Amino acid sequence: MNLLATTTRRQCALATIWRRATEPQQQLLPRSFSSTAPARTDFTHAVIGAGVVGLATARALALADPSSTTLLLEQHAQPGTETSSRNSEVIHGGLYYGPDTLKTRLCIAGKKSLYAFCAQHGVPHARTGKWIVAQNDAERDALERLHAACKAFGDDVPTRWVPDREARALEPAVHAAPGGVLESPSTGIVDSHALMLALRGHFEDAGGTTALRARVVGVEPLGGDGREGWRLAVRDPASPESETATITASTLINSAGLGAAAIHNLIVGPSSPRRTRLYYAKGSYFSYASSTPRVARLVYPVTLPGMGGLGTHLTLDLAGRMRFGPDVEWVASADDLAVRGDERLPRALADIRRYLPGVEEAALAPDYAGIRPKLASEGAVGAGKGFVDFWIRKEDGYTGWVNLLGIESPGLTSCLAIGEEVVGLVYGRRAEGGG
Ligand SMILES: Cc1cc2nc3c(=O)[nH]c(=O)nc-3n(C[C@H](O)[C@H](O)[C@H](O)COP(=O)(O)OP(=O)(O)OC[C@H]3O[C@@H](n4cnc5c(N)ncnc54)[C@H](O)[C@@H]3O)c2cc1C
């Protein structure tokens, strides 16, 4: 399949969407997925946000029912330019999120699906494995607990103690306390841009339509609760004077990442007790311009309660280049993407030197940052009460609204499984995997 060719075919600008939505044959599409009242809408499904999760979800919806029509709306000129291209590109093993959580279930299912998808469709990836390294007894105890917790998941989340001698032979530059290296062999890395290109190609090949420069500025549940569908007001953010287009869909999927709380609040209204908000935990990265010391796998410090992230770790890109990050810096705005090297680099360096003492300070440079869309505040996270699961729900009191909030890590790993989860919610069946 020629991905580049397919990705341009069904892309359309707002004016085209507007035309499509007003063409008679587009206006009278029956909803094909539900036994509820027969709404007549322009599209069967509208997915707001073309990050990796929105793309995977739109693809899953388009593949689930060939008679359905799915519109994917993205405010920027290209898909995936927000959090989905500002992360570590790690395929997570599923170690950290505890039993009976969506994050664990979707990470495990997503990891399996993602490896299979990448292999089948030529998306660059590598099963690098990762080491989590303890530097003292307290961290070693925390690793013991992590290892025991992973055992409960059996083969789904394999972990292994790396004997000291083997650790020294494999990674002489990496420092750990005696007996302090735990390996996650199922962790890997993926080219997130190639992944998104493939997802979009599949979506559009399955008949889906991507609308770029299409910012959703209004959402109205028709029939009071969405039983007659959803009306979206859409504008081109690059042309403030442009007309607002109105589009209707039978279901609405809010996958707007950092903008998801704003969409949620548009739906519940200004005085609703269900209004919500996100907190922003920025993670800055540092590039590394030296070829020494050399490390062949991902290396993470031990994650302790209250950190808000997994700790400033060492990741590799697919060319084997090292980078470090992300740290955690709580910020007031989702637009605050500047990497403040003067302030952040010394702290990151101290963290990195604990496990990689030979790191060359002069080779580190501020790189890019991403922002975690958190559902808990800095205070709650700092007090160790910050674990909040993915919020992926068909919202009570509404018909046909699936809401995705707080899709932080491991959202990239989980994207295919999240897509299947949403299909399950929309069509009223349990998701079985993430393929
Ligand atoms: C620092 C960092 C490191 C991470 N590392 C990893 C990792 O290694 N592995 C992993 O599995 N996960 C990781 N994650 C998490 C992962 O990146 C996210 O879970 C994932 O990218 C979320 O995808 P998304 O589609 O939900 O959101 P996004 O990528 O943010 O996409 C949402 C889209 O919605 C659009 N949008 C917003 N509002 C509107 C609107 N009103 N109208 C139209 N469009 C709108 C936005 O423009 C955006 O393109 C990391 C996250 C961060 C911040």
The ligand as an ORCA input file, in Angstrom:
! r2SCAN-3c Opt
* xyz 0 1
  C       6.456     13.862     27.856
  C       5.614     12.709     27.442
  C       6.168     11.457     27.203
  C       5.380     10.381     26.831
  N       5.968      9.182     26.539
  C       5.192      8.148     26.156
  C       5.773      6.904     25.823
  O       6.994      6.768     25.754
  N       4.967      5.851     25.533
  C       3.597      5.968     25.578
  O       2.914      4.975     25.376
  N       3.007      7.164     25.829
  C       3.768      8.242     26.105
  N       3.209      9.452     26.355
  C       1.758      9.572     26.209
  C       1.342      9.709     24.750
  O       2.186     10.609     24.056
  C      -0.094     10.221     24.727
  O      -0.890      9.394     25.541
  C      -0.689     10.229     23.332
  O       0.143     10.871     22.417
  C      -2.046     10.910     23.389
  O      -2.572     10.948     22.107
  P      -3.921     11.724     21.874
  O      -4.328     11.441     20.495
  O      -4.878     11.401     22.981
  O      -3.568     13.263     22.129
  P      -2.846     14.338     21.207
  O      -1.655     13.821     20.533
  O      -2.671     15.538     22.095
  O      -3.921     14.671     20.105
  C      -5.080     15.420     20.379
  C      -5.388     16.207     19.125
  O      -6.630     16.906     19.332
  C      -6.530     18.124     18.645
  N      -7.542     19.028     19.182
  C      -7.595     19.552     20.432
  N      -8.671     20.345     20.565
  C      -9.312     20.334     19.365
  C     -10.489     20.962     18.884
  N     -11.232     21.763     19.650
  N     -10.867     20.744     17.601
  C     -10.138     19.924     16.787
  N      -8.991     19.303     17.202
  C      -8.601     19.502     18.483
  C      -5.119     18.560     18.898
  O      -4.681     19.533     17.948
  C      -4.338     17.264     18.819
  O      -3.785     17.031     17.549
  C       3.973     10.550     26.708
  C       3.409     11.805     26.934
  C       4.206     12.880     27.285
  C       3.601     14.230     27.493
*
